[in-house]
Amino acid sequence: MIGEAEERLSTLCKNLGIPAFVHVRSGSASRTLLKIAEEREADLIVVAAHASDIFDHIFGSTVDHIVRHARSSVLIDRIGVSHIASGQRNEKN
């Protein structure tokens, strides 16, 4: 399944003209992302943020963990967060 996911994501990125490193792994999202960033000697980690909920406040969020432990800069993409919080869809043309 991992190989199929990598192939499909790579094809999607190629078709959209997005240069991307695609590597699918299992495990904790934040720890796995940080490990890959370290292995690749990444200068920047880009993550998308969603509207916080009660579980983020109790257990902490993936984004919070990445920001606290990353050795490189982190860019948080908050596009659409206000739409998600209000229950609206953020449709792209």
PDB file of N, CA, C and O in Angstrom, chain B, residues numbered from 101:
ATOM      1  N   MET B 101       0.815  -1.191   0.000  1.00  0.00           N
ATOM      2  CA  MET B 101       0.000   0.000   0.000  1.00  0.00           C
ATOM      3  C   MET B 101       0.864   1.262   0.000  1.00  0.00           C
ATOM      4  O   MET B 101       0.524   2.251  -0.649  1.00  0.00           O
ATOM      5  N   ILE B 102       1.977   1.223   0.727  1.00  0.00           N
ATOM      6  CA  ILE B 102       2.841   2.397   0.795  1.00  0.00           C
ATOM      7  C   ILE B 102       3.398   2.721  -0.590  1.00  0.00           C
ATOM      8  O   ILE B 102       3.410   3.881  -1.002  1.00  0.00           O
ATOM      9  N   GLY B 103       3.854   1.703  -1.302  1.00  0.00           N
ATOM     10  CA  GLY B 103       4.387   1.905  -2.652  1.00  0.00           C
ATOM     11  C   GLY B 103       3.345   2.478  -3.595  1.00  0.00           C
ATOM     12  O   GLY B 103       3.641   3.364  -4.397  1.00  0.00           O
ATOM     13  N   GLU B 104       2.126   1.969  -3.497  1.00  0.00           N
ATOM     14  CA  GLU B 104       1.038   2.477  -4.340  1.00  0.00           C
ATOM     15  C   GLU B 104       0.723   3.940  -4.001  1.00  0.00           C
ATOM     16  O   GLU B 104       0.502   4.753  -4.899  1.00  0.00           O
ATOM     17  N   ALA B 105       0.704   4.268  -2.718  1.00  0.00           N
ATOM     18  CA  ALA B 105       0.438   5.648  -2.300  1.00  0.00           C
ATOM     19  C   ALA B 105       1.531   6.579  -2.824  1.00  0.00           C
ATOM     20  O   ALA B 105       1.232   7.662  -3.326  1.00  0.00           O
ATOM     21  N   GLU B 106       2.788   6.168  -2.711  1.00  0.00           N
ATOM     22  CA  GLU B 106       3.892   6.990  -3.218  1.00  0.00           C
ATOM     23  C   GLU B 106       3.765   7.209  -4.721  1.00  0.00           C
ATOM     24  O   GLU B 106       3.967   8.319  -5.213  1.00  0.00           O
ATOM     25  N   GLU B 107       3.429   6.146  -5.444  1.00  0.00           N
ATOM     26  CA  GLU B 107       3.297   6.246  -6.894  1.00  0.00           C
ATOM     27  C   GLU B 107       2.161   7.195  -7.281  1.00  0.00           C
ATOM     28  O   GLU B 107       2.324   8.035  -8.166  1.00  0.00           O
ATOM     29  N   ARG B 108       1.027   7.063  -6.626  1.00  0.00           N
ATOM     30  CA  ARG B 108      -0.126   7.912  -6.946  1.00  0.00           C
ATOM     31  C   ARG B 108       0.140   9.376  -6.594  1.00  0.00           C
ATOM     32  O   ARG B 108      -0.221  10.272  -7.357  1.00  0.00           O
ATOM     33  N   LEU B 109       0.771   9.623  -5.440  1.00  0.00           N
ATOM     34  CA  LEU B 109       1.094  10.990  -5.055  1.00  0.00           C
ATOM     35  C   LEU B 109       2.143  11.598  -5.988  1.00  0.00           C
ATOM     36  O   LEU B 109       2.038  12.768  -6.355  1.00  0.00           O
ATOM     37  N   SER B 110       3.138  10.823  -6.370  1.00  0.00           N
ATOM     38  CA  SER B 110       4.165  11.303  -7.299  1.00  0.00           C
ATOM     39  C   SER B 110       3.548  11.662  -8.648  1.00  0.00           C
ATOM     40  O   SER B 110       3.892  12.688  -9.235  1.00  0.00           O
ATOM     41  N   THR B 111       2.641  10.822  -9.139  1.00  0.00           N
ATOM     42  CA  THR B 111       1.954  11.082 -10.399  1.00  0.00           C
ATOM     43  C   THR B 111       1.116  12.348 -10.300  1.00  0.00           C
ATOM     44  O   THR B 111       1.120  13.168 -11.218  1.00  0.00           O
ATOM     45  N   LEU B 112       0.400  12.511  -9.195  1.00  0.00           N
ATOM     46  CA  LEU B 112      -0.419  13.703  -8.999  1.00  0.00           C
ATOM     47  C   LEU B 112       0.448  14.961  -9.002  1.00  0.00           C
ATOM     48  O   LEU B 112       0.114  15.940  -9.670  1.00  0.00           O
ATOM     49  N   CYS B 113       1.552  14.944  -8.264  1.00  0.00           N
ATOM     50  CA  CYS B 113       2.444  16.106  -8.226  1.00  0.00           C
ATOM     51  C   CYS B 113       3.005  16.409  -9.612  1.00  0.00           C
ATOM     52  O   CYS B 113       3.078  17.569 -10.018  1.00  0.00           O
ATOM     53  N   LYS B 114       3.397  15.369 -10.331  1.00  0.00           N
ATOM     54  CA  LYS B 114       3.945  15.547 -11.680  1.00  0.00           C
ATOM     55  C   LYS B 114       2.891  16.152 -12.595  1.00  0.00           C
ATOM     56  O   LYS B 114       3.185  17.088 -13.339  1.00  0.00           O
ATOM     57  N   ASN B 115       1.675  15.634 -12.551  1.00  0.00           N
ATOM     58  CA  ASN B 115       0.592  16.144 -13.401  1.00  0.00           C
ATOM     59  C   ASN B 115       0.246  17.594 -13.078  1.00  0.00           C
ATOM     60  O   ASN B 115      -0.178  18.341 -13.960  1.00  0.00           O
ATOM     61  N   LEU B 116       0.422  17.996 -11.825  1.00  0.00           N
ATOM     62  CA  LEU B 116       0.132  19.366 -11.409  1.00  0.00           C
ATOM     63  C   LEU B 116       1.346  20.287 -11.554  1.00  0.00           C
ATOM     64  O   LEU B 116       1.260  21.492 -11.318  1.00  0.00           O
ATOM     65  N   GLY B 117       2.470  19.697 -11.946  1.00  0.00           N
ATOM     66  CA  GLY B 117       3.684  20.492 -12.115  1.00  0.00           C
ATOM     67  C   GLY B 117       4.295  20.933 -10.799  1.00  0.00           C
ATOM     68  O   GLY B 117       4.931  21.984 -10.724  1.00  0.00           O
ATOM     69  N   ILE B 118       4.103  20.133  -9.760  1.00  0.00           N
ATOM     70  CA  ILE B 118       4.620  20.466  -8.436  1.00  0.00           C
ATOM     71  C   ILE B 118       5.862  19.626  -8.166  1.00  0.00           C
ATOM     72  O   ILE B 118       5.776  18.402  -8.073  1.00  0.00           O
ATOM     73  N   PRO B 119       7.018  20.281  -8.040  1.00  0.00           N
ATOM     74  CA  PRO B 119       8.218  19.507  -7.697  1.00  0.00           C
ATOM     75  C   PRO B 119       8.128  19.109  -6.225  1.00  0.00           C
ATOM     76  O   PRO B 119       8.091  19.966  -5.341  1.00  0.00           O
ATOM     77  N   ALA B 120       8.094  17.821  -5.976  1.00  0.00           N
ATOM     78  CA  ALA B 120       7.915  17.366  -4.597  1.00  0.00           C
ATOM     79  C   ALA B 120       8.683  16.084  -4.354  1.00  0.00           C
ATOM     80  O   ALA B 120       8.840  15.248  -5.244  1.00  0.00           O
ATOM     81  N   PHE B 121       9.156  15.951  -3.131  1.00  0.00           N
ATOM     82  CA  PHE B 121       9.734  14.708  -2.646  1.00  0.00           C
ATOM     83  C   PHE B 121       8.597  13.945  -1.985  1.00  0.00           C
ATOM     84  O   PHE B 121       8.034  14.416  -0.997  1.00  0.00           O
ATOM     85  N   VAL B 122       8.253  12.785  -2.506  1.00  0.00           N
ATOM     86  CA  VAL B 122       7.156  11.993  -1.955  1.00  0.00           C
ATOM     87  C   VAL B 122       7.738  10.736  -1.329  1.00  0.00           C
ATOM     88  O   VAL B 122       8.390   9.932  -1.996  1.00  0.00           O
ATOM     89  N   HIS B 123       7.492  10.584  -0.042  1.00  0.00           N
ATOM     90  CA  HIS B 123       7.953   9.397   0.676  1.00  0.00           C
ATOM     91  C   HIS B 123       6.919   9.102   1.750  1.00  0.00           C
ATOM     92  O   HIS B 123       6.761   9.872   2.698  1.00  0.00           O
ATOM     93  N   VAL B 124       6.223   7.998   1.601  1.00  0.00           N
ATOM     94  CA  VAL B 124       5.156   7.637   2.536  1.00  0.00           C
ATOM     95  C   VAL B 124       5.719   6.724   3.608  1.00  0.00           C
ATOM     96  O   VAL B 124       6.379   5.729   3.308  1.00  0.00           O
ATOM     97  N   ARG B 125       5.456   7.065   4.848  1.00  0.00           N
ATOM     98  CA  ARG B 125       5.874   6.248   5.992  1.00  0.00           C
ATOM     99  C   ARG B 125       4.717   6.154   6.970  1.00  0.00           C
ATOM    100  O   ARG B 125       3.779   6.950   6.923  1.00  0.00           O
ATOM    101  N   SER B 126       4.792   5.188   7.841  1.00  0.00           N
ATOM    102  CA  SER B 126       3.778   5.077   8.894  1.00  0.00           C
ATOM    103  C   SER B 126       4.403   5.524  10.208  1.00  0.00           C
ATOM    104  O   SER B 126       5.623   5.503  10.371  1.00  0.00           O
ATOM    105  N   GLY B 127       3.552   5.927  11.138  1.00  0.00           N
ATOM    106  CA  GLY B 127       4.022   6.368  12.439  1.00  0.00           C
ATOM    107  C   GLY B 127       3.423   7.699  12.811  1.00  0.00           C
ATOM    108  O   GLY B 127       2.548   8.216  12.117  1.00  0.00           O
ATOM    109  N   SER B 128       3.896   8.253  13.909  1.00  0.00           N
ATOM    110  CA  SER B 128       3.454   9.561  14.371  1.00  0.00           C
ATOM    111  C   SER B 128       3.773  10.595  13.300  1.00  0.00           C
ATOM    112  O   SER B 128       4.917  10.683  12.852  1.00  0.00           O
ATOM    113  N   ALA B 129       2.793  11.369  12.888  1.00  0.00           N
ATOM    114  CA  ALA B 129       2.984  12.342  11.802  1.00  0.00           C
ATOM    115  C   ALA B 129       4.100  13.329  12.119  1.00  0.00           C
ATOM    116  O   ALA B 129       4.981  13.556  11.289  1.00  0.00           O
ATOM    117  N   SER B 130       4.071  13.912  13.302  1.00  0.00           N
ATOM    118  CA  SER B 130       5.064  14.932  13.622  1.00  0.00           C
ATOM    119  C   SER B 130       6.466  14.341  13.732  1.00  0.00           C
ATOM    120  O   SER B 130       7.414  14.905  13.187  1.00  0.00           O
ATOM    121  N   ARG B 131       6.609  13.237  14.415  1.00  0.00           N
ATOM    122  CA  ARG B 131       7.936  12.625  14.581  1.00  0.00           C
ATOM    123  C   ARG B 131       8.489  12.125  13.245  1.00  0.00           C
ATOM    124  O   ARG B 131       9.680  12.265  12.967  1.00  0.00           O
ATOM    125  N   THR B 132       7.623  11.545  12.428  1.00  0.00           N
ATOM    126  CA  THR B 132       8.056  11.037  11.128  1.00  0.00           C
ATOM    127  C   THR B 132       8.484  12.184  10.223  1.00  0.00           C
ATOM    128  O   THR B 132       9.511  12.092   9.551  1.00  0.00           O
ATOM    129  N   LEU B 133       7.710  13.258  10.200  1.00  0.00           N
ATOM    130  CA  LEU B 133       8.061  14.412   9.375  1.00  0.00           C
ATOM    131  C   LEU B 133       9.385  15.022   9.816  1.00  0.00           C
ATOM    132  O   LEU B 133      10.220  15.373   8.983  1.00  0.00           O
ATOM    133  N   LEU B 134       9.573  15.148  11.124  1.00  0.00           N
ATOM    134  CA  LEU B 134      10.828  15.698  11.640  1.00  0.00           C
ATOM    135  C   LEU B 134      12.017  14.806  11.285  1.00  0.00           C
ATOM    136  O   LEU B 134      13.100  15.302  10.974  1.00  0.00           O
ATOM    137  N   LYS B 135      11.813  13.505  11.331  1.00  0.00           N
ATOM    138  CA  LYS B 135      12.888  12.571  10.992  1.00  0.00           C
ATOM    139  C   LYS B 135      13.257  12.691   9.509  1.00  0.00           C
ATOM    140  O   LYS B 135      14.438  12.705   9.162  1.00  0.00           O
ATOM    141  N   ILE B 136      12.253  12.776   8.642  1.00  0.00           N
ATOM    142  CA  ILE B 136      12.517  12.923   7.205  1.00  0.00           C
ATOM    143  C   ILE B 136      13.220  14.249   6.936  1.00  0.00           C
ATOM    144  O   ILE B 136      14.166  14.300   6.149  1.00  0.00           O
ATOM    145  N   ALA B 137      12.764  15.321   7.582  1.00  0.00           N
ATOM    146  CA  ALA B 137      13.391  16.630   7.392  1.00  0.00           C
ATOM    147  C   ALA B 137      14.862  16.585   7.794  1.00  0.00           C
ATOM    148  O   ALA B 137      15.711  17.176   7.127  1.00  0.00           O
ATOM    149  N   GLU B 138      15.159  15.889   8.880  1.00  0.00           N
ATOM    150  CA  GLU B 138      16.551  15.758   9.327  1.00  0.00           C
ATOM    151  C   GLU B 138      17.360  14.931   8.333  1.00  0.00           C
ATOM    152  O   GLU B 138      18.483  15.301   7.989  1.00  0.00           O
ATOM    153  N   GLU B 139      16.797  13.810   7.867  1.00  0.00           N
ATOM    154  CA  GLU B 139      17.489  12.954   6.903  1.00  0.00           C
ATOM    155  C   GLU B 139      17.785  13.702   5.608  1.00  0.00           C
ATOM    156  O   GLU B 139      18.851  13.527   5.017  1.00  0.00           O
ATOM    157  N   ARG B 140      16.847  14.534   5.167  1.00  0.00           N
ATOM    158  CA  ARG B 140      16.988  15.277   3.909  1.00  0.00           C
ATOM    159  C   ARG B 140      17.718  16.602   4.091  1.00  0.00           C
ATOM    160  O   ARG B 140      17.949  17.331   3.126  1.00  0.00           O
ATOM    161  N   GLU B 141      18.079  16.908   5.340  1.00  0.00           N
ATOM    162  CA  GLU B 141      18.724  18.177   5.668  1.00  0.00           C
ATOM    163  C   GLU B 141      17.909  19.350   5.130  1.00  0.00           C
ATOM    164  O   GLU B 141      18.436  20.257   4.486  1.00  0.00           O
ATOM    165  N   ALA B 142      16.618  19.303   5.411  1.00  0.00           N
ATOM    166  CA  ALA B 142      15.682  20.316   4.918  1.00  0.00           C
ATOM    167  C   ALA B 142      15.955  21.674   5.557  1.00  0.00           C
ATOM    168  O   ALA B 142      16.265  21.766   6.745  1.00  0.00           O
ATOM    169  N   ASP B 143      15.834  22.717   4.752  1.00  0.00           N
ATOM    170  CA  ASP B 143      15.967  24.087   5.242  1.00  0.00           C
ATOM    171  C   ASP B 143      14.627  24.632   5.726  1.00  0.00           C
ATOM    172  O   ASP B 143      14.576  25.559   6.534  1.00  0.00           O
ATOM    173  N   LEU B 144      13.538  24.039   5.218  1.00  0.00           N
ATOM    174  CA  LEU B 144      12.204  24.536   5.518  1.00  0.00           C
ATOM    175  C   LEU B 144      11.211  23.385   5.541  1.00  0.00           C
ATOM    176  O   LEU B 144      11.239  22.509   4.677  1.00  0.00           O
ATOM    177  N   ILE B 145      10.340  23.397   6.532  1.00  0.00           N
ATOM    178  CA  ILE B 145       9.231  22.445   6.623  1.00  0.00           C
ATOM    179  C   ILE B 145       7.958  23.265   6.453  1.00  0.00           C
ATOM    180  O   ILE B 145       7.761  24.262   7.148  1.00  0.00           O
ATOM    181  N   VAL B 146       7.095  22.847   5.532  1.00  0.00           N
ATOM    182  CA  VAL B 146       5.821  23.528   5.310  1.00  0.00           C
ATOM    183  C   VAL B 146       4.712  22.596   5.773  1.00  0.00           C
ATOM    184  O   VAL B 146       4.616  21.458   5.314  1.00  0.00           O
ATOM    185  N   VAL B 147       3.871  23.085   6.689  1.00  0.00           N
ATOM    186  CA  VAL B 147       2.755  22.287   7.192  1.00  0.00           C
ATOM    187  C   VAL B 147       1.471  23.112   7.116  1.00  0.00           C
ATOM    188  O   VAL B 147       1.500  24.339   7.209  1.00  0.00           O
ATOM    189  N   ALA B 148       0.363  22.429   6.950  1.00  0.00           N
ATOM    190  CA  ALA B 148      -0.935  23.094   6.932  1.00  0.00           C
ATOM    191  C   ALA B 148      -1.543  23.000   8.327  1.00  0.00           C
ATOM    192  O   ALA B 148      -1.415  21.984   9.010  1.00  0.00           O
ATOM    193  N   ALA B 149      -2.200  24.069   8.731  1.00  0.00           N
ATOM    194  CA  ALA B 149      -2.844  24.096  10.045  1.00  0.00           C
ATOM    195  C   ALA B 149      -4.356  24.069   9.863  1.00  0.00           C
ATOM    196  O   ALA B 149      -4.900  24.660   8.930  1.00  0.00           O
ATOM    197  N   HIS B 150      -5.009  23.379  10.764  1.00  0.00           N
ATOM    198  CA  HIS B 150      -6.473  23.361  10.776  1.00  0.00           C
ATOM    199  C   HIS B 150      -6.937  24.128  12.005  1.00  0.00           C
ATOM    200  O   HIS B 150      -6.138  24.479  12.873  1.00  0.00           O
ATOM    201  N   ALA B 151      -8.218  24.377  12.064  1.00  0.00           N
ATOM    202  CA  ALA B 151      -8.761  25.068  13.240  1.00  0.00           C
ATOM    203  C   ALA B 151      -8.556  24.188  14.467  1.00  0.00           C
ATOM    204  O   ALA B 151      -8.844  22.992  14.434  1.00  0.00           O
ATOM    205  N   SER B 152      -8.064  24.773  15.535  1.00  0.00           N
ATOM    206  CA  SER B 152      -7.831  24.019  16.767  1.00  0.00           C
ATOM    207  C   SER B 152      -9.149  23.540  17.356  1.00  0.00           C
ATOM    208  O   SER B 152     -10.180  24.203  17.241  1.00  0.00           O
ATOM    209  N   ASP B 153      -9.092  22.374  17.989  1.00  0.00           N
ATOM    210  CA  ASP B 153     -10.256  21.879  18.715  1.00  0.00           C
ATOM    211  C   ASP B 153      -9.806  21.448  20.110  1.00  0.00           C
ATOM    212  O   ASP B 153      -8.635  21.601  20.458  1.00  0.00           O
ATOM    213  N   ILE B 154     -10.699  20.929  20.884  1.00  0.00           N
ATOM    214  CA  ILE B 154     -10.402  20.570  22.275  1.00  0.00           C
ATOM    215  C   ILE B 154      -9.303  19.516  22.372  1.00  0.00           C
ATOM    216  O   ILE B 154      -8.524  19.529  23.325  1.00  0.00           O
ATOM    217  N   PHE B 155      -9.228  18.605  21.404  1.00  0.00           N
ATOM    218  CA  PHE B 155      -8.209  17.565  21.442  1.00  0.00           C
ATOM    219  C   PHE B 155      -6.812  18.145  21.266  1.00  0.00           C
ATOM    220  O   PHE B 155      -5.856  17.653  21.864  1.00  0.00           O
ATOM    221  N   ASP B 156      -6.687  19.203  20.435  1.00  0.00           N
ATOM    222  CA  ASP B 156      -5.390  19.859  20.278  1.00  0.00           C
ATOM    223  C   ASP B 156      -4.933  20.473  21.599  1.00  0.00           C
ATOM    224  O   ASP B 156      -3.748  20.440  21.933  1.00  0.00           O
ATOM    225  N   HIS B 157      -5.873  21.027  22.337  1.00  0.00           N
ATOM    226  CA  HIS B 157      -5.520  21.665  23.606  1.00  0.00           C
ATOM    227  C   HIS B 157      -5.143  20.637  24.675  1.00  0.00           C
ATOM    228  O   HIS B 157      -4.298  20.908  25.527  1.00  0.00           O
ATOM    229  N   ILE B 158      -5.761  19.473  24.631  1.00  0.00           N
ATOM    230  CA  ILE B 158      -5.469  18.434  25.620  1.00  0.00           C
ATOM    231  C   ILE B 158      -4.204  17.660  25.252  1.00  0.00           C
ATOM    232  O   ILE B 158      -3.316  17.488  26.087  1.00  0.00           O
ATOM    233  N   PHE B 159      -4.121  17.197  24.012  1.00  0.00           N
ATOM    234  CA  PHE B 159      -3.029  16.315  23.597  1.00  0.00           C
ATOM    235  C   PHE B 159      -1.919  17.033  22.838  1.00  0.00           C
ATOM    236  O   PHE B 159      -0.845  16.463  22.646  1.00  0.00           O
ATOM    237  N   GLY B 160      -2.147  18.247  22.411  1.00  0.00           N
ATOM    238  CA  GLY B 160      -1.181  18.956  21.574  1.00  0.00           C
ATOM    239  C   GLY B 160      -1.396  18.596  20.117  1.00  0.00           C
ATOM    240  O   GLY B 160      -1.879  17.509  19.798  1.00  0.00           O
ATOM    241  N   SER B 161      -1.038  19.505  19.246  1.00  0.00           N
ATOM    242  CA  SER B 161      -1.257  19.248  17.826  1.00  0.00           C
ATOM    243  C   SER B 161       0.037  18.834  17.142  1.00  0.00           C
ATOM    244  O   SER B 161       1.131  19.036  17.669  1.00  0.00           O
ATOM    245  N   THR B 162      -0.111  18.256  15.970  1.00  0.00           N
ATOM    246  CA  THR B 162       1.032  17.871  15.150  1.00  0.00           C
ATOM    247  C   THR B 162       1.868  19.097  14.821  1.00  0.00           C
ATOM    248  O   THR B 162       3.094  19.062  14.929  1.00  0.00           O
ATOM    249  N   VAL B 163       1.212  20.186  14.418  1.00  0.00           N
ATOM    250  CA  VAL B 163       1.918  21.411  14.052  1.00  0.00           C
ATOM    251  C   VAL B 163       2.702  21.951  15.246  1.00  0.00           C
ATOM    252  O   VAL B 163       3.856  22.353  15.097  1.00  0.00           O
ATOM    253  N   ASP B 164       2.087  21.964  16.423  1.00  0.00           N
ATOM    254  CA  ASP B 164       2.786  22.451  17.620  1.00  0.00           C
ATOM    255  C   ASP B 164       4.054  21.643  17.882  1.00  0.00           C
ATOM    256  O   ASP B 164       5.102  22.214  18.184  1.00  0.00           O
ATOM    257  N   HIS B 165       3.966  20.335  17.769  1.00  0.00           N
ATOM    258  CA  HIS B 165       5.122  19.472  18.010  1.00  0.00           C
ATOM    259  C   HIS B 165       6.229  19.762  16.987  1.00  0.00           C
ATOM    260  O   HIS B 165       7.406  19.838  17.341  1.00  0.00           O
ATOM    261  N   ILE B 166       5.844  19.920  15.731  1.00  0.00           N
ATOM    262  CA  ILE B 166       6.829  20.198  14.679  1.00  0.00           C
ATOM    263  C   ILE B 166       7.527  21.527  14.947  1.00  0.00           C
ATOM    264  O   ILE B 166       8.752  21.615  14.858  1.00  0.00           O
ATOM    265  N   VAL B 167       6.754  22.556  15.275  1.00  0.00           N
ATOM    266  CA  VAL B 167       7.327  23.875  15.534  1.00  0.00           C
ATOM    267  C   VAL B 167       8.299  23.826  16.709  1.00  0.00           C
ATOM    268  O   VAL B 167       9.373  24.425  16.651  1.00  0.00           O
ATOM    269  N   ARG B 168       7.932  23.123  17.768  1.00  0.00           N
ATOM    270  CA  ARG B 168       8.782  23.068  18.965  1.00  0.00           C
ATOM    271  C   ARG B 168      10.075  22.283  18.752  1.00  0.00           C
ATOM    272  O   ARG B 168      11.090  22.587  19.378  1.00  0.00           O
ATOM    273  N   HIS B 169      10.051  21.275  17.875  1.00  0.00           N
ATOM    274  CA  HIS B 169      11.193  20.367  17.773  1.00  0.00           C
ATOM    275  C   HIS B 169      11.968  20.435  16.470  1.00  0.00           C
ATOM    276  O   HIS B 169      12.996  19.771  16.342  1.00  0.00           O
ATOM    277  N   ALA B 170      11.514  21.209  15.508  1.00  0.00           N
ATOM    278  CA  ALA B 170      12.208  21.285  14.214  1.00  0.00           C
ATOM    279  C   ALA B 170      13.554  21.969  14.348  1.00  0.00           C
ATOM    280  O   ALA B 170      13.708  22.928  15.104  1.00  0.00           O
ATOM    281  N   ARG B 171      14.519  21.467  13.611  1.00  0.00           N
ATOM    282  CA  ARG B 171      15.846  22.086  13.559  1.00  0.00           C
ATOM    283  C   ARG B 171      15.928  23.129  12.448  1.00  0.00           C
ATOM    284  O   ARG B 171      16.881  23.905  12.381  1.00  0.00           O
ATOM    285  N   SER B 172      14.930  23.137  11.589  1.00  0.00           N
ATOM    286  CA  SER B 172      14.890  24.093  10.483  1.00  0.00           C
ATOM    287  C   SER B 172      13.704  25.030  10.670  1.00  0.00           C
ATOM    288  O   SER B 172      12.928  24.890  11.616  1.00  0.00           O
ATOM    289  N   SER B 173      13.577  25.977   9.764  1.00  0.00           N
ATOM    290  CA  SER B 173      12.439  26.895   9.796  1.00  0.00           C
ATOM    291  C   SER B 173      11.161  26.131   9.463  1.00  0.00           C
ATOM    292  O   SER B 173      11.187  25.128   8.751  1.00  0.00           O
ATOM    293  N   VAL B 174      10.037  26.630   9.995  1.00  0.00           N
ATOM    294  CA  VAL B 174       8.736  26.012   9.745  1.00  0.00           C
ATOM    295  C   VAL B 174       7.783  27.086   9.247  1.00  0.00           C
ATOM    296  O   VAL B 174       7.645  28.141   9.865  1.00  0.00           O
ATOM    297  N   LEU B 175       7.123  26.808   8.119  1.00  0.00           N
ATOM    298  CA  LEU B 175       6.107  27.694   7.578  1.00  0.00           C
ATOM    299  C   LEU B 175       4.758  27.029   7.798  1.00  0.00           C
ATOM    300  O   LEU B 175       4.539  25.895   7.371  1.00  0.00           O
ATOM    301  N   ILE B 176       3.860  27.735   8.464  1.00  0.00           N
ATOM    302  CA  ILE B 176       2.532  27.201   8.745  1.00  0.00           C
ATOM    303  C   ILE B 176       1.543  27.837   7.779  1.00  0.00           C
ATOM    304  O   ILE B 176       1.358  29.054   7.784  1.00  0.00           O
ATOM    305  N   ASP B 177       0.913  27.018   6.954  1.00  0.00           N
ATOM    306  CA  ASP B 177      -0.081  27.478   5.983  1.00  0.00           C
ATOM    307  C   ASP B 177      -1.444  27.463   6.646  1.00  0.00           C
ATOM    308  O   ASP B 177      -1.989  26.395   6.925  1.00  0.00           O
ATOM    309  N   ARG B 178      -1.995  28.634   6.898  1.00  0.00           N
ATOM    310  CA  ARG B 178      -3.293  28.759   7.552  1.00  0.00           C
ATOM    311  C   ARG B 178      -4.401  29.097   6.564  1.00  0.00           C
ATOM    312  O   ARG B 178      -5.490  29.492   6.980  1.00  0.00           O
ATOM    313  N   ILE B 179      -4.152  28.951   5.279  1.00  0.00           N
ATOM    314  CA  ILE B 179      -5.158  29.256   4.272  1.00  0.00           C
ATOM    315  C   ILE B 179      -6.385  28.387   4.493  1.00  0.00           C
ATOM    316  O   ILE B 179      -6.283  27.165   4.597  1.00  0.00           O
ATOM    317  N   GLY B 180      -7.542  29.027   4.565  1.00  0.00           N
ATOM    318  CA  GLY B 180      -8.787  28.297   4.727  1.00  0.00           C
ATOM    319  C   GLY B 180      -9.178  28.019   6.154  1.00  0.00           C
ATOM    320  O   GLY B 180     -10.259  27.480   6.388  1.00  0.00           O
ATOM    321  N   VAL B 181      -8.346  28.363   7.125  1.00  0.00           N
ATOM    322  CA  VAL B 181      -8.673  28.063   8.520  1.00  0.00           C
ATOM    323  C   VAL B 181      -9.946  28.767   8.940  1.00  0.00           C
ATOM    324  O   VAL B 181     -10.770  28.171   9.633  1.00  0.00           O
ATOM    325  N   SER B 182     -10.135  30.016   8.544  1.00  0.00           N
ATOM    326  CA  SER B 182     -11.354  30.737   8.927  1.00  0.00           C
ATOM    327  C   SER B 182     -12.582  30.098   8.296  1.00  0.00           C
ATOM    328  O   SER B 182     -13.655  30.082   8.899  1.00  0.00           O
ATOM    329  N   HIS B 183     -12.427  29.566   7.070  1.00  0.00           N
ATOM    330  CA  HIS B 183     -13.544  28.892   6.412  1.00  0.00           C
ATOM    331  C   HIS B 183     -13.870  27.574   7.098  1.00  0.00           C
ATOM    332  O   HIS B 183     -15.038  27.217   7.252  1.00  0.00           O
ATOM    333  N   ILE B 184     -12.838  26.859   7.505  1.00  0.00           N
ATOM    334  CA  ILE B 184     -13.046  25.585   8.196  1.00  0.00           C
ATOM    335  C   ILE B 184     -13.732  25.825   9.533  1.00  0.00           C
ATOM    336  O   ILE B 184     -14.664  25.110   9.900  1.00  0.00           O
ATOM    337  N   ALA B 185     -13.264  26.834  10.256  1.00  0.00           N
ATOM    338  CA  ALA B 185     -13.826  27.131  11.569  1.00  0.00           C
ATOM    339  C   ALA B 185     -15.289  27.525  11.489  1.00  0.00           C
ATOM    340  O   ALA B 185     -16.067  27.231  12.397  1.00  0.00           O
ATOM    341  N   SER B 186     -15.669  28.195  10.397  1.00  0.00           N
ATOM    342  CA  SER B 186     -17.070  28.624  10.247  1.00  0.00           C
ATOM    343  C   SER B 186     -17.918  27.586   9.554  1.00  0.00           C
ATOM    344  O   SER B 186     -19.121  27.786   9.390  1.00  0.00           O
ATOM    345  N   GLY B 187     -17.319  26.472   9.139  1.00  0.00           N
ATOM    346  CA  GLY B 187     -18.072  25.402   8.508  1.00  0.00           C
ATOM    347  C   GLY B 187     -18.215  25.560   7.002  1.00  0.00           C
ATOM    348  O   GLY B 187     -18.955  24.797   6.382  1.00  0.00           O
ATOM    349  N   GLN B 188     -17.531  26.524   6.393  1.00  0.00           N
ATOM    350  CA  GLN B 188     -17.596  26.746   4.967  1.00  0.00           C
ATOM    351  C   GLN B 188     -16.450  26.009   4.292  1.00  0.00           C
ATOM    352  O   GLN B 188     -15.399  25.789   4.894  1.00  0.00           O
ATOM    353  N   ARG B 189     -16.662  25.632   3.044  1.00  0.00           N
ATOM    354  CA  ARG B 189     -15.598  25.004   2.256  1.00  0.00           C
ATOM    355  C   ARG B 189     -14.766  26.061   1.574  1.00  0.00           C
ATOM    356  O   ARG B 189     -15.301  27.064   1.101  1.00  0.00           O
ATOM    357  N   ASN B 190     -13.476  25.855   1.517  1.00  0.00           N
ATOM    358  CA  ASN B 190     -12.583  26.753   0.808  1.00  0.00           C
ATOM    359  C   ASN B 190     -12.391  26.187  -0.595  1.00  0.00           C
ATOM    360  O   ASN B 190     -11.545  25.318  -0.804  1.00  0.00           O
ATOM    361  N   GLU B 191     -13.168  26.675  -1.553  1.00  0.00           N
ATOM    362  CA  GLU B 191     -13.106  26.141  -2.908  1.00  0.00           C
ATOM    363  C   GLU B 191     -12.093  26.927  -3.718  1.00  0.00           C
ATOM    364  O   GLU B 191     -12.046  28.156  -3.666  1.00  0.00           O
ATOM    365  N   LYS B 192     -11.285  26.192  -4.467  1.00  0.00           N
ATOM    366  CA  LYS B 192     -10.290  26.815  -5.329  1.00  0.00           C
ATOM    367  C   LYS B 192     -10.781  26.718  -6.764  1.00  0.00           C
ATOM    368  O   LYS B 192     -11.389  25.723  -7.160  1.00  0.00           O
ATOM    369  N   ASN B 193     -10.511  27.763  -7.538  1.00  0.00           N
ATOM    370  CA  ASN B 193     -10.934  27.787  -8.945  1.00  0.00           C
ATOM    371  C   ASN B 193     -10.016  26.959  -9.785  1.00  0.00           C
ATOM    372  O   ASN B 193     -10.211  26.858 -10.996  1.00  0.00           O
TER     373      ASN B 193
END
